[in-house]
Amino acid sequence: MKSARKPRTLAAPSTEKVRGKRQPAKTNPGAKLRLRARRWEADTLKRSLARLPERRARFVSDSGLEIKRLYTPLDLGKNDYLRDLGFPGEPPFTRGVQPTMYRSRLWTMRQYAGFGTARETNQRYRYLLKNGQTGLSVAFDLPTQIGYDSDHPLAEGEVGKVGVAVSTLQDAEELFRGIPLDKVSTSMTINSTAAVLLAMYIAVAEKQGVRTESLQGTIQNDILKEYAARGTYIYPPRQSMRVITDIFAFCRKRLPKFNPISISGYHIREAGSSAVQEAAFTIANGIAYVEAALASGMDVDSFASRLSFFFNAHNNFLEEVAKFRAARRLWAGIMRDRFKARDPKSCIMRFHAQTAGSTLTAQQPDNNVVRVAVQAMAAVLGGAQSLHTNSRDEALALPTEDSVHLALRTQQVIALESGIADTIDPLGGSYAVEALTDQIEAGALDYLRKIAALGGSVKAIEAGYMQSEIADSAYRHQREVESGARVVVGVNSFEIPEHPARPVLSVSPGVERLQRRKLAAFRKKRNQRRTMTALENIINTAGGTGNLVPPILEAVKAGATLGEISDALRKVFGEHREI
């Protein structure tokens, strides 16, 4: 793929008259460098290759971008420093969103956690905070993600398995018991039921005596990537977009420090996309959310500064660093030029990163420690605002406490011992990184044009375009692994006889029975008439044009469960069925 910027046209050397004498003009530095490069290739390089051939005929990144043997200033083309890089904290934010980056404050160390009951997960949160974690990140179980209570028939066998089970306000209170919500920021990875979990979080904070205006954190609330890559959707796309923009409007008024969405490329990458596709599809979805908010009557500068993003950090180190920088630059330009944002803060792409779960292997799981360290360093060098590091045993089960401890220590060693947090954008100006940044930007722009031609993200997803592109990328990757063209250490190379499996975390079947008993007791104690009235109010609001978050908040306080609130919306919105 060609660079986004064409090389400068360089004139041949000439002569000029100086003080009455004809003298050779100063040699054009570009021409001189090209000449020296050709000599190096014809002489030094040719002799070296004759003696020691390269490992393979062609080197490419995970996105299929050709990795050149050597990068020089010639590869930067018409790269203009002020236009394309600038200074940290200023547009186009290529070098970072804060003027001092990590010299003033390190990224938030936010370990994603949740399993079993709310009480068990609360104990894990307390352990992580005690050991230096600086923010919470909540993982919910599958029934919670798709709007079913723990006692629903479809929840059987899934309660508490891939995250914490939260069906009631009582569960939410247990989840955050003893954790001061005015001092700790919380990220919740929840989408279809985001409005319900946000309402529960607000209700818990109010019971703690915390003003909603002081709450800090993020609700993922990104439904488009669910249709494209992950699958935990409930309602059809257009009805889901209404809920999302209602959350935008509510947070603008009631939770000014809270991010109402985390536009997520992470799950797109986990589904098998390339780095270029991850950046492109995430930004395309971001464009769709901005357009939806504008169509609902909001001004771009009233909400854009609270948009946040969520990216994957993979193994291909330089490509990942370049991906983060290219995405920041692209988003800044789109917000400025397409949406006419006036506030520079509206053009900032703030993002959380998580190391790549799909790269972890069940074989030789200790190798995952090294993978995670490499990926985490790429996220830091790419300028992440917060970071989760996966645990070595996550290819086997939910992580044990020891594994989570090591994953957190990995971040702390990078932050406090490696030195890479001591200067801003330390890889900025690298010929390779800047050239890759240009290439990824060009590739992402090409995808954005194709999506725009299809009518935007919603229509592109409805047509299956994103899904098809991701599936093709995943297929190519798997074929490369199976053929040995892509090396996975310990899987298709350097295999060893495996020792007996290490102890892994197991969620007891008793969790489901406990949750069922708690739900029955909760329903028995509540004021049934108040609950039913609140649910009816949700149905009426969904059938009209009012903001859905206030009636959902009232229903949570009235004792309605997550499943009951989701069912009320199902009655009006229906359910999405993939074609």
C-alpha positions in Angstrom: 0.0 0.0 0.0 1.3 3.4 -0.9 2.0 6.2 1.5 -0.8 8.7 2.0 1.5 11.4 1.0 3.4 11.5 -2.3 7.2 12.1 -2.2 8.3 15.6 -3.0 9.5 16.3 -6.5 13.2 16.9 -6.2 15.1 18.9 -8.8 18.5 17.9 -10.2 21.6 19.7 -8.9 22.3 23.0 -10.6 24.8 25.8 -10.4 24.3 29.4 -9.3 26.3 32.6 -9.5 27.8 33.7 -6.2 29.7 37.0 -6.0 30.5 37.0 -9.7 31.7 33.4 -9.9 29.8 30.3 -11.1 29.9 27.7 -8.3 28.1 24.5 -7.7 24.8 25.0 -6.0 24.1 23.3 -2.7 23.3 19.7 -3.3 19.6 18.8 -3.0 19.6 16.7 0.2 16.8 14.4 -1.2 18.7 13.7 -4.4 21.9 13.1 -2.4 20.1 10.7 -0.1 18.6 8.8 -3.1 22.0 8.5 -4.7 23.6 7.2 -1.5 20.7 4.8 -1.0 21.3 3.3 -4.5 25.0 3.0 -3.9 24.3 1.2 -0.5 21.9 -1.2 -2.3 24.3 -1.9 -5.1 27.3 -2.3 -2.9 27.0 -3.0 0.8 23.6 -4.6 0.7 24.2 -6.8 -2.4 27.4 -8.2 -0.8 25.6 -8.9 2.4 22.6 -10.7 0.8 25.0 -12.8 -1.3 26.6 -14.0 1.9 23.5 -14.0 4.2 20.1 -14.1 2.4 17.1 -12.7 4.3 14.8 -15.0 6.2 11.9 -14.7 3.7 11.2 -13.0 0.4 8.6 -10.6 1.7 8.0 -9.1 5.1 4.5 -7.8 5.9 2.6 -6.5 8.9 -0.5 -8.1 10.3 -2.6 -5.9 8.0 -0.6 -7.0 4.9 1.4 -3.7 4.7 4.8 -4.4 3.2 7.5 -3.8 5.7 10.5 -2.3 3.9 14.0 -3.4 4.6 15.1 0.1 5.6 13.2 3.4 6.2 14.8 6.8 5.6 13.5 10.4 5.3 12.6 9.6 1.7 9.7 7.4 3.0 8.0 10.3 4.7 7.1 11.9 1.4 5.4 15.3 1.9 5.1 14.8 5.6 4.7 18.3 7.2 5.6 18.3 10.9 3.1 20.9 12.1 0.3 19.6 9.9 0.8 15.8 10.4 2.5 15.5 13.8 2.2 18.8 15.7 2.7 19.0 19.4 1.1 16.9 22.1 -2.1 18.3 23.4 -2.7 20.2 20.2 -4.4 19.1 16.8 -3.9 16.7 15.1 -3.0 15.0 18.4 -0.8 12.5 16.6 1.8 12.8 19.4 -0.7 12.5 22.2 -3.8 14.1 23.7 -2.1 15.7 26.8 0.7 18.3 26.7 2.9 16.3 29.1 1.4 12.8 28.6 2.8 10.4 31.3 5.3 12.8 32.8 2.5 14.4 34.8 0.1 11.4 35.3 0.5 7.8 34.3 -2.3 6.1 32.3 -5.1 4.6 34.4 -4.3 0.9 35.2 -7.7 -0.6 34.8 -7.9 -4.4 35.0 -11.0 -5.9 33.5 -12.6 -8.2 36.1 -15.8 -9.9 37.0 -16.9 -13.4 37.8 -19.5 -15.3 39.8 -21.4 -13.2 42.3 -21.2 -9.5 42.9 -19.7 -10.3 46.3 -16.9 -12.4 44.8 -16.1 -9.7 42.2 -16.1 -7.0 44.9 -13.4 -8.9 46.7 -11.3 -9.0 43.5 -11.8 -5.3 43.0 -10.6 -4.6 46.6 -7.6 -6.8 46.0 -6.6 -5.0 42.8 -7.1 -1.5 44.3 -5.0 -2.6 47.3 -2.2 -3.6 44.8 -2.1 -0.4 42.9 -4.9 -0.5 40.3 -6.2 3.0 39.7 -9.6 2.3 38.1 -12.3 -0.4 37.9 -13.4 -2.2 34.8 -16.5 -4.4 35.1 -17.0 -7.6 33.1 -20.6 -8.8 33.1 -21.8 -12.4 32.5 -23.6 -13.2 29.2 -27.2 -13.2 30.6 -26.6 -9.6 31.9 -25.2 -8.5 28.6 -28.2 -9.7 26.6 -30.9 -8.6 29.0 -31.8 -11.8 30.9 -32.1 -12.2 34.7 -30.1 -15.0 36.3 -33.3 -17.1 36.7 -34.3 -16.9 33.0 -34.4 -20.3 31.3 -31.9 -19.0 28.6 -29.5 -18.0 31.4 -29.1 -21.6 32.6 -25.4 -22.7 32.7 -24.1 -19.2 32.0 -24.6 -17.3 35.2 -21.4 -15.8 36.5 -19.3 -17.6 33.9 -17.7 -14.9 31.8 -18.3 -12.0 34.1 -20.3 -11.0 37.2 -24.1 -11.6 37.4 -26.0 -8.4 37.9 -29.8 -8.6 37.8 -30.9 -6.1 40.5 -30.0 -2.9 42.2 -29.1 -5.1 45.2 -26.5 -6.9 43.1 -25.0 -3.6 42.0 -24.8 -2.4 45.6 -22.9 -5.6 46.5 -20.6 -5.1 43.5 -19.4 -1.7 44.7 -19.7 -2.1 48.4 -16.9 -0.2 50.2 -15.6 1.4 47.0 -16.0 5.2 47.0 -17.5 6.0 43.6 -16.6 9.7 43.9 -12.9 8.7 44.0 -12.6 5.7 41.7 -13.5 5.8 38.0 -15.4 2.8 36.6 -15.6 1.4 33.2 -18.4 -1.0 32.4 -18.2 -3.2 29.3 -21.9 -3.4 28.6 -23.9 -2.5 25.4 -27.4 -3.6 24.9 -28.3 -3.1 28.6 -26.0 -0.1 29.0 -28.8 2.2 30.1 -29.9 -0.2 32.8 -26.4 -0.7 34.3 -25.8 3.1 34.1 -29.0 3.6 36.1 -27.9 1.0 38.7 -24.6 2.7 39.0 -26.2 6.1 39.5 -28.6 4.6 42.1 -25.7 3.0 44.0 -23.8 6.3 44.0 -26.8 8.2 45.4 -27.1 5.6 48.2 -23.5 6.3 49.0 -24.3 10.0 49.1 -22.3 10.7 45.9 -23.5 13.5 43.6 -24.0 12.2 40.1 -22.1 15.3 38.7 -18.9 13.9 40.3 -19.1 10.4 38.9 -16.2 9.5 36.5 -16.0 6.6 34.2 -17.2 5.1 31.0 -20.1 3.0 29.8 -19.2 1.1 26.6 -22.6 1.5 25.0 -21.3 0.7 21.5 -24.0 -1.5 19.8 -22.7 -1.2 16.2 -19.7 -3.4 16.8 -22.0 -5.9 18.4 -23.8 -6.4 15.1 -20.5 -6.4 13.2 -18.3 -8.6 15.4 -19.5 -9.7 18.8 -23.3 -10.5 18.9 -24.6 -9.4 22.3 -27.3 -7.2 20.8 -31.0 -7.3 21.7 -32.9 -4.6 19.7 -32.8 -3.7 16.0 -30.0 -1.2 15.1 -32.1 1.9 14.7 -33.9 1.4 18.0 -30.6 0.7 19.7 -29.2 4.0 18.3 -32.0 5.8 19.9 -31.1 4.4 23.3 -27.5 5.4 22.8 -28.3 9.0 21.9 -30.7 9.1 24.9 -27.7 8.2 27.1 -25.6 10.9 25.4 -28.2 13.5 26.2 -28.7 12.3 29.8 -25.0 12.2 30.6 -24.5 15.7 29.1 -27.0 17.1 31.7 -26.5 14.8 34.7 -23.1 13.1 34.4 -20.8 15.7 32.8 -17.6 13.9 33.8 -18.8 10.5 32.6 -18.0 9.1 29.1 -21.4 8.0 27.6 -19.7 5.7 25.0 -16.5 3.8 24.4 -16.4 3.2 20.6 -14.8 -0.1 20.4 -12.4 -1.6 17.9 -11.2 -4.2 20.4 -13.9 -6.7 19.7 -13.6 -6.1 15.9 -10.0 -7.0 16.2 -10.7 -10.0 18.4 -13.1 -11.2 15.7 -10.2 -11.4 13.3 -9.9 -7.9 11.6 -6.5 -6.4 10.7 -5.1 -3.3 12.3 -6.2 -1.2 9.4 -9.7 -2.6 9.5 -9.9 -2.1 13.3 -9.0 1.6 12.9 -11.3 2.1 10.0 -14.4 0.3 11.3 -14.1 1.9 14.7 -13.9 5.4 13.2 -16.8 4.6 10.9 -18.9 3.6 13.8 -17.8 6.8 15.6 -19.0 8.9 12.7 -22.4 7.1 12.8 -22.8 7.9 16.6 -21.9 11.6 16.0 -24.4 11.8 13.1 -27.1 10.2 15.3 -26.5 12.6 18.1 -26.6 15.6 15.7 -29.8 14.2 14.2 -31.4 14.1 17.7 -30.7 17.9 18.0 -27.5 18.0 20.0 -24.6 20.4 19.1 -21.4 18.6 18.3 -19.4 20.6 20.9 -21.9 19.7 23.6 -21.0 15.9 23.6 -18.0 15.2 21.4 -15.4 15.9 24.1 -16.9 13.0 26.2 -16.6 10.4 23.4 -14.0 7.7 24.2 -12.5 4.8 22.2 -11.3 1.3 23.0 -8.6 -0.4 21.0 -6.8 -3.7 20.9 -3.0 -4.0 21.3 -1.6 -6.9 19.3 1.9 -8.4 18.8 3.1 -6.5 15.7 4.7 -3.8 17.8 5.5 -1.0 15.3 2.2 -1.5 13.4 0.3 -1.2 16.7 2.0 2.0 17.7 1.4 3.5 14.3 -2.3 2.4 14.4 -3.0 4.4 17.5 -1.2 7.5 16.1 -3.0 7.2 12.7 -6.4 6.8 14.4 -5.9 9.9 16.5 -4.9 12.0 13.5 -7.8 10.7 11.4 -10.4 11.4 14.1 -9.1 14.9 14.7 -9.4 15.7 11.0 -12.9 14.2 10.7 -14.3 16.1 13.7 -12.7 19.4 12.5 -13.5 19.2 8.8 -16.6 17.0 8.5 -18.5 17.9 11.7 -17.1 21.5 12.1 -16.2 21.1 15.7 -15.0 24.4 17.1 -13.7 23.2 20.5 -10.3 21.5 20.1 -11.4 19.1 22.9 -14.1 17.8 20.5 -11.3 16.6 18.2 -9.5 14.5 20.8 -9.5 10.7 20.5 -9.0 9.5 24.1 -8.8 5.7 24.2 -8.5 2.7 26.5 -6.4 -0.2 25.3 -6.5 -3.9 26.2 -3.9 -6.5 25.2 -5.1 -9.0 22.7 -7.0 -12.0 24.1 -7.0 -13.7 20.8 -3.2 -14.0 20.8 -3.0 -15.9 24.1 -2.3 -19.6 23.8 -3.3 -22.5 26.0 0.0 -24.1 25.0 3.0 -22.9 27.1 0.8 -20.2 28.8 3.9 -18.5 30.4 4.7 -17.3 26.9 1.6 -15.1 27.2 3.4 -13.0 29.9 5.9 -11.9 27.2 3.2 -11.3 24.6 1.2 -9.1 27.0 4.3 -7.1 27.9 5.1 -6.4 24.3 1.5 -5.4 23.6 1.2 -3.2 26.7 4.4 -1.4 25.6 2.8 -0.8 22.2 -0.2 0.7 23.9 1.9 3.0 26.0 4.1 4.1 23.2 0.9 4.7 21.2 -0.4 7.1 23.8 -3.2 5.1 25.6 -5.1 6.9 28.4 -5.9 3.7 30.3 -4.8 0.1 29.9 -5.8 -3.5 30.8 -3.2 -6.2 30.6 -4.5 -9.8 30.1 -3.4 -12.6 32.4 -1.3 -15.6 31.3 -4.0 -18.2 31.9 -7.0 -16.5 30.1 -6.8 -19.0 27.2 -7.7 -21.6 29.8 -10.2 -20.0 32.0 -11.0 -16.8 33.9 -7.7 -15.5 35.5 -6.6 -16.6 38.9 -5.7 -14.0 41.5 -2.0 -14.7 41.1 -2.2 -14.2 37.3 -4.1 -11.0 37.7 -1.5 -9.8 40.1 1.3 -10.5 37.6 -0.6 -8.7 34.8 -1.0 -5.6 37.0 2.7 -5.7 37.9 3.5 -5.9 34.2 1.9 -2.4 33.8 3.7 -1.1 36.9 7.1 -2.3 35.7 6.5 -0.6 32.3 5.4 2.6 34.0 8.0 2.9 36.6 11.1 1.0 35.5 11.3 1.0 31.7 11.7 4.8 31.2 9.3 4.9 28.2 6.8 7.0 30.2 9.5 9.6 30.8 9.3 11.4 27.4 6.4 12.2 25.2 5.8 10.0 22.1 9.4 8.5 22.1 8.9 6.8 18.8 7.7 10.0 17.1 10.0 10.8 14.2 11.0 7.2 13.6 11.1 6.8 9.9 9.5 3.4 10.1 6.8 4.5 12.6 5.9 7.7 10.6 5.8 5.8 7.3 3.6 3.1 8.8 1.3 5.8 10.4 0.8 7.3 6.9 0.1 3.8 5.4 -2.4 2.9 8.0 -4.1 6.3 7.7 -4.3 5.8 3.9 -5.7 2.3 4.3 -8.3 3.3 6.8 -9.4 6.3 4.6 -9.9 3.9 1.8 -12.3 1.8 3.9 -14.1 4.9 5.2 -14.8 5.9 1.6 -16.2 2.5 0.8 -18.4 2.6 3.9 -19.6 6.1 3.1 -20.6 4.9 -0.4 -22.7 2.1 1.2 -24.5 4.8 3.2 -22.6 4.7 6.5 -21.9 2.2 9.2 -25.5 1.1 9.9 -26.2 0.3 6.3 -22.8 -1.3 5.8 -23.4 -3.6 8.8 -27.0 -4.3 7.6 -25.5 -5.3 4.2 -22.9 -7.5 5.9 -20.0 -5.6 4.5 -18.0 -5.2 7.7 -18.7 -8.8 8.8 -17.5 -10.1 5.5 -14.3 -8.1 5.6 -13.6 -9.2 9.1 -14.3 -12.9 8.3 -12.0 -12.8 5.3 -9.2 -11.3 7.4 -9.7 -13.9 10.1 -9.6 -16.7 7.5 -6.4 -15.5 6.0 -4.8 -15.3 9.5 -5.8 -18.8 10.4 -4.6 -20.2 7.0 -1.2 -18.6 7.7 -1.0 -20.2 11.1 -2.0 -23.6 9.9 0.5 -23.4 7.0 3.3 -22.2 9.2 3.7 -18.9 7.3 2.8 -17.1 10.5 4.7 -18.4 13.5 3.0 -18.7 16.9 5.6 -19.7 19.4 4.7 -22.9 21.2 1.8 -23.7 18.9 3.2 -24.3 15.4 6.9 -23.8 16.3 9.0 -24.7 19.3 6.4 -27.1 20.7 7.3 -29.1 23.8 5.5 -31.8 25.7 3.0 -30.1 27.9 3.1 -30.4 31.7 -0.1 -31.1 33.7 -2.4 -28.0 33.5 -1.9 -25.4 36.2 -4.8 -24.6 38.6 -7.4 -22.4 37.0 -10.3 -20.4 38.3 -13.6 -22.3 38.3 -17.0 -20.7 38.9 -19.1 -22.9 41.1 -22.5 -24.1 39.8 -23.7 -23.0 43.2 -23.5 -19.4 41.9 -26.5 -19.9 39.7 -28.6 -21.4 42.5 -27.6 -18.6 44.9 -28.6 -16.0 42.3 -32.0 -17.6 41.8 -32.7 -17.6 45.5 -31.6 -13.9 45.8 -33.8 -12.9 42.9 -36.9 -14.7 44.4 -36.4 -12.9 47.7 -35.8 -9.6 46.0 -39.0 -9.8 44.0 -41.0 -10.8 47.1 -39.8 -7.8 49.1 -40.4 -5.1 46.6 -43.5 -3.0 46.1 -45.1 -4.8 43.1 -47.5 -2.0 42.2 -44.7 0.6 42.1 -42.5 -1.8 40.1 -45.2 -2.5 37.5 -46.1 1.2 37.2 -42.4 2.0 36.5 -42.2 -0.7 33.8 -45.3 0.6 32.2 -43.8 4.1 32.1 -40.8 2.6 30.2 -43.1 1.1 27.6 -45.0 4.3 27.1 -41.8 6.3 26.8 -40.3 3.8 24.3 -43.5 4.2 22.2 -43.0 8.0 22.2 -40.0 10.3 21.8 -39.0 11.0 25.4 -35.6 10.2 26.8 -35.5 6.6 28.1 -32.9 6.9 30.8 -35.0 8.7 33.4 -37.8 6.1 33.4 -35.2 3.3 33.5 -33.6 4.9 36.5 -36.9 5.2 38.2 -37.7 1.6 37.5 -34.3 0.5 38.9 -35.1 2.4 42.1 -38.6 0.9 42.1 -37.1 -2.7 42.2 -37.4 -3.7 38.5 -34.8 -6.2 37.4 -32.5 -5.9 34.4 -34.5 -8.6 32.6 -37.9 -7.0 33.3 -36.7 -3.6 32.0 -35.2 -5.3 28.9 -38.4 -7.1 28.3 -40.4 -3.8 28.6 -38.2 -2.4 25.7 -38.6 -5.7 23.8 -42.3 -5.2 23.7 -41.9 -2.0 21.8 -38.7 -2.4 19.9 -38.7 -6.1 19.1 -35.5 -8.1 18.8 -32.9 -8.1 16.1 -32.5 -11.3 14.1 -29.4 -11.6 12.0 -30.1 -12.3 8.3 
